[in-house]
C-alpha cells in the first residue's frame, strides 16, 4: 500500500503592535521657585499637552 505524504501547514498571523501616541501626560517636576521667602525648592505634579509628535 502506498500512503500519501502528510503535509502540515501552519499559518502565522503577524500583528503589528502600534501604540497610539498620547498627547496628554501627567508628570512630576522639581526646581526652584520664587515665593515669599525668596528662592525655594519646589516639587510639583504637572499636566502637560504635547504640541509636536516625532
PDB file of N, CA, C and O in Angstrom:
ATOM      1  N   UNK A   1       0.843  -1.176   0.000  1.00  0.00           N
ATOM      2  CA  UNK A   1       0.000   0.000   0.000  1.00  0.00           C
ATOM      3  C   UNK A   1       0.891   1.243   0.000  1.00  0.00           C
ATOM      4  O   UNK A   1       1.940   1.288   0.643  1.00  0.00           O
ATOM      5  N   UNK A   2       0.448   2.213  -0.720  1.00  0.00           N
ATOM      6  CA  UNK A   2       1.167   3.479  -0.780  1.00  0.00           C
ATOM      7  C   UNK A   2       0.295   4.537  -0.136  1.00  0.00           C
ATOM      8  O   UNK A   2      -0.856   4.730  -0.527  1.00  0.00           O
ATOM      9  N   UNK A   3       0.846   5.218   0.849  1.00  0.00           N
ATOM     10  CA  UNK A   3       0.112   6.266   1.544  1.00  0.00           C
ATOM     11  C   UNK A   3       0.602   7.630   1.047  1.00  0.00           C
ATOM     12  O   UNK A   3       1.788   7.801   0.766  1.00  0.00           O
ATOM     13  N   UNK A   4      -0.305   8.589   0.942  1.00  0.00           N
ATOM     14  CA  UNK A   4       0.141   9.920   0.521  1.00  0.00           C
ATOM     15  C   UNK A   4       0.963  10.586   1.637  1.00  0.00           C
ATOM     16  O   UNK A   4       0.752  10.333   2.823  1.00  0.00           O
ATOM     17  N   UNK A   5       1.885  11.427   1.226  1.00  0.00           N
ATOM     18  CA  UNK A   5       2.726  12.122   2.200  1.00  0.00           C
ATOM     19  C   UNK A   5       1.885  13.159   2.944  1.00  0.00           C
ATOM     20  O   UNK A   5       1.109  13.889   2.328  1.00  0.00           O
ATOM     21  N   UNK A   6       2.038  13.222   4.248  1.00  0.00           N
ATOM     22  CA  UNK A   6       1.282  14.165   5.072  1.00  0.00           C
ATOM     23  C   UNK A   6       2.048  15.472   5.130  1.00  0.00           C
ATOM     24  O   UNK A   6       3.229  15.496   5.475  1.00  0.00           O
ATOM     25  N   UNK A   7       1.380  16.545   4.796  1.00  0.00           N
ATOM     26  CA  UNK A   7       1.984  17.869   4.835  1.00  0.00           C
ATOM     27  C   UNK A   7       1.222  18.690   5.862  1.00  0.00           C
ATOM     28  O   UNK A   7       0.004  18.853   5.780  1.00  0.00           O
ATOM     29  N   UNK A   8       1.971  19.200   6.828  1.00  0.00           N
ATOM     30  CA  UNK A   8       1.367  20.042   7.839  1.00  0.00           C
ATOM     31  C   UNK A   8       1.609  21.491   7.452  1.00  0.00           C
ATOM     32  O   UNK A   8       2.748  21.903   7.232  1.00  0.00           O
ATOM     33  N   UNK A   9       0.553  22.245   7.371  1.00  0.00           N
ATOM     34  CA  UNK A   9       0.667  23.648   7.012  1.00  0.00           C
ATOM     35  C   UNK A   9       0.252  24.483   8.206  1.00  0.00           C
ATOM     36  O   UNK A   9      -0.860  24.360   8.718  1.00  0.00           O
ATOM     37  N   UNK A  10       1.151  25.319   8.632  1.00  0.00           N
ATOM     38  CA  UNK A  10       0.837  26.210   9.743  1.00  0.00           C
ATOM     39  C   UNK A  10       0.755  27.618   9.194  1.00  0.00           C
ATOM     40  O   UNK A  10       1.533  28.021   8.330  1.00  0.00           O
ATOM     41  N   UNK A  11      -0.190  28.339   9.709  1.00  0.00           N
ATOM     42  CA  UNK A  11      -0.399  29.713   9.248  1.00  0.00           C
ATOM     43  C   UNK A  11       0.005  30.662  10.359  1.00  0.00           C
ATOM     44  O   UNK A  11      -0.516  30.593  11.472  1.00  0.00           O
ATOM     45  N   UNK A  12       0.932  31.543  10.048  1.00  0.00           N
ATOM     46  CA  UNK A  12       1.386  32.530  11.020  1.00  0.00           C
ATOM     47  C   UNK A  12       0.660  33.837  10.753  1.00  0.00           C
ATOM     48  O   UNK A  12       0.575  34.308   9.619  1.00  0.00           O
ATOM     49  N   UNK A  13       0.150  34.397  11.810  1.00  0.00           N
ATOM     50  CA  UNK A  13      -0.533  35.683  11.706  1.00  0.00           C
ATOM     51  C   UNK A  13       0.349  36.702  12.411  1.00  0.00           C
ATOM     52  O   UNK A  13       0.590  36.617  13.615  1.00  0.00           O
ATOM     53  N   UNK A  14       0.819  37.663  11.637  1.00  0.00           N
ATOM     54  CA  UNK A  14       1.669  38.704  12.202  1.00  0.00           C
ATOM     55  C   UNK A  14       0.810  39.931  12.473  1.00  0.00           C
ATOM     56  O   UNK A  14       0.075  40.399  11.604  1.00  0.00           O
ATOM     57  N   UNK A  15       0.915  40.428  13.665  1.00  0.00           N
ATOM     58  CA  UNK A  15       0.160  41.616  14.033  1.00  0.00           C
ATOM     59  C   UNK A  15       1.140  42.722  14.375  1.00  0.00           C
ATOM     60  O   UNK A  15       2.058  42.535  15.174  1.00  0.00           O
ATOM     61  N   UNK A  16       0.938  43.839  13.778  1.00  0.00           N
ATOM     62  CA  UNK A  16       1.752  44.989  14.123  1.00  0.00           C
ATOM     63  C   UNK A  16       1.155  45.644  15.347  1.00  0.00           C
ATOM     64  O   UNK A  16      -0.010  46.042  15.357  1.00  0.00           O
ATOM     65  N   UNK A  17       1.958  45.748  16.358  1.00  0.00           N
ATOM     66  CA  UNK A  17       1.506  46.405  17.582  1.00  0.00           C
ATOM     67  C   UNK A  17       1.877  47.871  17.456  1.00  0.00           C
ATOM     68  O   UNK A  17       3.045  48.249  17.554  1.00  0.00           O
ATOM     69  N   UNK A  18       0.873  48.674  17.239  1.00  0.00           N
ATOM     70  CA  UNK A  18       1.087  50.099  17.074  1.00  0.00           C
ATOM     71  C   UNK A  18       0.537  50.793  18.305  1.00  0.00           C
ATOM     72  O   UNK A  18      -0.642  50.675  18.637  1.00  0.00           O
ATOM     73  N   UNK A  19       1.413  51.511  18.965  1.00  0.00           N
ATOM     74  CA  UNK A  19       0.985  52.203  20.175  1.00  0.00           C
ATOM     75  C   UNK A  19       0.515  53.599  19.793  1.00  0.00           C
ATOM     76  O   UNK A  19       1.206  54.333  19.087  1.00  0.00           O
ATOM     77  N   UNK A  20      -0.642  53.940  20.260  1.00  0.00           N
ATOM     78  CA  UNK A  20      -1.197  55.247  19.966  1.00  0.00           C
ATOM     79  C   UNK A  20      -0.410  56.309  20.725  1.00  0.00           C
ATOM     80  O   UNK A  20      -0.199  56.209  21.933  1.00  0.00           O
ATOM     81  N   UNK A  21       0.015  57.325  19.987  1.00  0.00           N
ATOM     82  CA  UNK A  21       0.760  58.406  20.627  1.00  0.00           C
ATOM     83  C   UNK A  21      -0.169  59.197  21.541  1.00  0.00           C
ATOM     84  O   UNK A  21      -1.269  59.592  21.155  1.00  0.00           O
ATOM     85  N   UNK A  22       0.295  59.408  22.730  1.00  0.00           N
ATOM     86  CA  UNK A  22      -0.523  60.112  23.711  1.00  0.00           C
ATOM     87  C   UNK A  22      -0.193  61.593  23.679  1.00  0.00           C
ATOM     88  O   UNK A  22       0.977  61.976  23.709  1.00  0.00           O
ATOM     89  N   UNK A  23      -1.200  62.406  23.620  1.00  0.00           N
ATOM     90  CA  UNK A  23      -0.998  63.857  23.632  1.00  0.00           C
ATOM     91  C   UNK A  23      -0.969  64.398  25.049  1.00  0.00           C
ATOM     92  O   UNK A  23      -0.222  65.334  25.333  1.00  0.00           O
ATOM     93  N   UNK A  24      -1.759  63.837  25.938  1.00  0.00           N
ATOM     94  CA  UNK A  24      -1.823  64.319  27.315  1.00  0.00           C
ATOM     95  C   UNK A  24      -0.936  63.463  28.195  1.00  0.00           C
ATOM     96  O   UNK A  24      -0.789  62.262  27.964  1.00  0.00           O
ATOM     97  N   UNK A  25      -0.349  64.081  29.202  1.00  0.00           N
ATOM     98  CA  UNK A  25       0.505  63.345  30.115  1.00  0.00           C
ATOM     99  C   UNK A  25       0.460  63.929  31.508  1.00  0.00           C
ATOM    100  O   UNK A  25       0.010  65.055  31.719  1.00  0.00           O
ATOM    101  N   UNK A  26       0.931  63.150  32.442  1.00  0.00           N
ATOM    102  CA  UNK A  26       0.995  63.546  33.839  1.00  0.00           C
ATOM    103  C   UNK A  26       2.429  63.319  34.283  1.00  0.00           C
ATOM    104  O   UNK A  26       3.001  62.259  34.027  1.00  0.00           O
ATOM    105  N   UNK A  27       3.011  64.305  34.946  1.00  0.00           N
ATOM    106  CA  UNK A  27       4.408  64.184  35.312  1.00  0.00           C
ATOM    107  C   UNK A  27       4.719  64.786  36.664  1.00  0.00           C
ATOM    108  O   UNK A  27       3.845  65.313  37.353  1.00  0.00           O
ATOM    109  N   UNK A  28       5.971  64.694  37.020  1.00  0.00           N
ATOM    110  CA  UNK A  28       6.471  65.215  38.275  1.00  0.00           C
ATOM    111  C   UNK A  28       7.620  66.159  37.945  1.00  0.00           C
ATOM    112  O   UNK A  28       8.528  65.795  37.197  1.00  0.00           O
ATOM    113  N   UNK A  29       7.586  67.360  38.494  1.00  0.00           N
ATOM    114  CA  UNK A  29       8.616  68.365  38.209  1.00  0.00           C
ATOM    115  C   UNK A  29       9.265  68.830  39.505  1.00  0.00           C
ATOM    116  O   UNK A  29       8.633  68.898  40.559  1.00  0.00           O
ATOM    117  N   UNK A  30      10.538  69.144  39.387  1.00  0.00           N
ATOM    118  CA  UNK A  30      11.279  69.672  40.528  1.00  0.00           C
ATOM    119  C   UNK A  30      12.097  70.857  40.056  1.00  0.00           C
ATOM    120  O   UNK A  30      12.574  70.874  38.921  1.00  0.00           O
ATOM    121  N   UNK A  31      12.261  71.839  40.911  1.00  0.00           N
ATOM    122  CA  UNK A  31      13.044  73.006  40.535  1.00  0.00           C
ATOM    123  C   UNK A  31      13.028  74.037  41.636  1.00  0.00           C
ATOM    124  O   UNK A  31      12.788  73.727  42.802  1.00  0.00           O
ATOM    125  N   UNK A  32      13.287  75.273  41.244  1.00  0.00           N
ATOM    126  CA  UNK A  32      13.275  76.393  42.187  1.00  0.00           C
ATOM    127  C   UNK A  32      12.188  77.375  41.786  1.00  0.00           C
ATOM    128  O   UNK A  32      11.947  77.603  40.601  1.00  0.00           O
ATOM    129  N   UNK A  33      11.545  77.947  42.773  1.00  0.00           N
ATOM    130  CA  UNK A  33      10.511  78.936  42.529  1.00  0.00           C
ATOM    131  C   UNK A  33      10.691  80.138  43.435  1.00  0.00           C
ATOM    132  O   UNK A  33      11.364  80.071  44.463  1.00  0.00           O
ATOM    133  N   UNK A  34      10.086  81.217  43.039  1.00  0.00           N
ATOM    134  CA  UNK A  34      10.163  82.442  43.834  1.00  0.00           C
ATOM    135  C   UNK A  34       8.899  82.539  44.678  1.00  0.00           C
ATOM    136  O   UNK A  34       7.784  82.530  44.155  1.00  0.00           O
ATOM    137  N   UNK A  35       9.087  82.630  45.973  1.00  0.00           N
ATOM    138  CA  UNK A  35       7.970  82.747  46.898  1.00  0.00           C
ATOM    139  C   UNK A  35       8.160  83.910  47.835  1.00  0.00           C
ATOM    140  O   UNK A  35       8.923  84.831  47.540  1.00  0.00           O
ATOM    141  N   UNK A  36       7.482  83.882  48.953  1.00  0.00           N
ATOM    142  CA  UNK A  36       7.573  84.965  49.936  1.00  0.00           C
ATOM    143  C   UNK A  36       8.958  85.054  50.556  1.00  0.00           C
ATOM    144  O   UNK A  36       9.421  86.140  50.903  1.00  0.00           O
ATOM    145  N   UNK A  37       9.612  83.917  50.693  1.00  0.00           N
ATOM    146  CA  UNK A  37      10.930  83.881  51.329  1.00  0.00           C
ATOM    147  C   UNK A  37      12.057  83.864  50.296  1.00  0.00           C
ATOM    148  O   UNK A  37      13.169  83.444  50.617  1.00  0.00           O
ATOM    149  N   UNK A  38      11.801  84.303  49.084  1.00  0.00           N
ATOM    150  CA  UNK A  38      12.822  84.283  48.036  1.00  0.00           C
ATOM    151  C   UNK A  38      12.795  82.960  47.282  1.00  0.00           C
ATOM    152  O   UNK A  38      11.740  82.344  47.127  1.00  0.00           O
ATOM    153  N   UNK A  39      13.951  82.535  46.821  1.00  0.00           N
ATOM    154  CA  UNK A  39      14.036  81.262  46.090  1.00  0.00           C
ATOM    155  C   UNK A  39      13.904  80.086  47.039  1.00  0.00           C
ATOM    156  O   UNK A  39      14.527  80.061  48.100  1.00  0.00           O
ATOM    157  N   UNK A  40      13.101  79.122  46.659  1.00  0.00           N
ATOM    158  CA  UNK A  40      12.954  77.909  47.455  1.00  0.00           C
ATOM    159  C   UNK A  40      12.713  76.733  46.517  1.00  0.00           C
ATOM    160  O   UNK A  40      12.127  76.903  45.447  1.00  0.00           O
ATOM    161  N   UNK A  41      13.159  75.546  46.906  1.00  0.00           N
ATOM    162  CA  UNK A  41      12.930  74.370  46.051  1.00  0.00           C
ATOM    163  C   UNK A  41      11.454  73.991  46.039  1.00  0.00           C
ATOM    164  O   UNK A  41      10.751  74.120  47.042  1.00  0.00           O
ATOM    165  N   UNK A  42      11.005  73.523  44.884  1.00  0.00           N
ATOM    166  CA  UNK A  42       9.600  73.103  44.772  1.00  0.00           C
ATOM    167  C   UNK A  42       9.544  71.726  44.119  1.00  0.00           C
ATOM    168  O   UNK A  42      10.436  71.341  43.363  1.00  0.00           O
ATOM    169  N   UNK A  43       8.503  71.014  44.420  1.00  0.00           N
ATOM    170  CA  UNK A  43       8.182  69.727  43.816  1.00  0.00           C
ATOM    171  C   UNK A  43       6.718  69.806  43.423  1.00  0.00           C
ATOM    172  O   UNK A  43       5.863  70.081  44.265  1.00  0.00           O
ATOM    173  N   UNK A  44       6.419  69.568  42.149  1.00  0.00           N
ATOM    174  CA  UNK A  44       5.050  69.776  41.682  1.00  0.00           C
ATOM    175  C   UNK A  44       4.612  68.634  40.776  1.00  0.00           C
ATOM    176  O   UNK A  44       5.425  68.021  40.084  1.00  0.00           O
ATOM    177  N   UNK A  45       3.325  68.362  40.793  1.00  0.00           N
ATOM    178  CA  UNK A  45       2.705  67.439  39.842  1.00  0.00           C
ATOM    179  C   UNK A  45       2.224  68.279  38.676  1.00  0.00           C
ATOM    180  O   UNK A  45       1.531  69.278  38.871  1.00  0.00           O
ATOM    181  N   UNK A  46       2.589  67.879  37.456  1.00  0.00           N
ATOM    182  CA  UNK A  46       2.256  68.677  36.277  1.00  0.00           C
ATOM    183  C   UNK A  46       1.387  67.891  35.305  1.00  0.00           C
ATOM    184  O   UNK A  46       1.476  66.667  35.214  1.00  0.00           O
ATOM    185  N   UNK A  47       0.557  68.614  34.589  1.00  0.00           N
ATOM    186  CA  UNK A  47      -0.231  68.061  33.488  1.00  0.00           C
ATOM    187  C   UNK A  47       0.294  68.732  32.230  1.00  0.00           C
ATOM    188  O   UNK A  47       0.374  69.959  32.164  1.00  0.00           O
ATOM    189  N   UNK A  48       0.655  67.929  31.228  1.00  0.00           N
ATOM    190  CA  UNK A  48       1.194  68.521  30.010  1.00  0.00           C
ATOM    191  C   UNK A  48       0.457  68.027  28.770  1.00  0.00           C
ATOM    192  O   UNK A  48      -0.200  66.986  28.782  1.00  0.00           O
ATOM    193  N   UNK A  49       0.587  68.807  27.704  1.00  0.00           N
ATOM    194  CA  UNK A  49      -0.022  68.508  26.412  1.00  0.00           C
ATOM    195  C   UNK A  49       1.068  68.614  25.358  1.00  0.00           C
ATOM    196  O   UNK A  49       1.727  69.649  25.259  1.00  0.00           O
ATOM    197  N   UNK A  50       1.269  67.577  24.579  1.00  0.00           N
ATOM    198  CA  UNK A  50       2.311  67.572  23.561  1.00  0.00           C
ATOM    199  C   UNK A  50       1.793  68.216  22.279  1.00  0.00           C
ATOM    200  O   UNK A  50       0.865  67.713  21.646  1.00  0.00           O
ATOM    201  N   UNK A  51       2.407  69.332  21.910  1.00  0.00           N
ATOM    202  CA  UNK A  51       2.019  70.022  20.677  1.00  0.00           C
ATOM    203  C   UNK A  51       2.603  69.330  19.448  1.00  0.00           C
ATOM    204  O   UNK A  51       1.954  69.267  18.404  1.00  0.00           O
ATOM    205  N   UNK A  52       3.822  68.813  19.569  1.00  0.00           N
ATOM    206  CA  UNK A  52       4.501  68.179  18.447  1.00  0.00           C
ATOM    207  C   UNK A  52       4.794  66.721  18.785  1.00  0.00           C
ATOM    208  O   UNK A  52       5.134  66.389  19.920  1.00  0.00           O
ATOM    209  N   UNK A  53       4.659  65.867  17.792  1.00  0.00           N
ATOM    210  CA  UNK A  53       4.985  64.454  17.969  1.00  0.00           C
ATOM    211  C   UNK A  53       5.979  64.052  16.892  1.00  0.00           C
ATOM    212  O   UNK A  53       5.806  64.375  15.716  1.00  0.00           O
ATOM    213  N   UNK A  54       7.030  63.337  17.311  1.00  0.00           N
ATOM    214  CA  UNK A  54       8.058  62.903  16.370  1.00  0.00           C
ATOM    215  C   UNK A  54       7.979  61.424  16.135  1.00  0.00           C
ATOM    216  O   UNK A  54       8.772  60.879  15.367  1.00  0.00           O
TER     217      UNK A  54
END
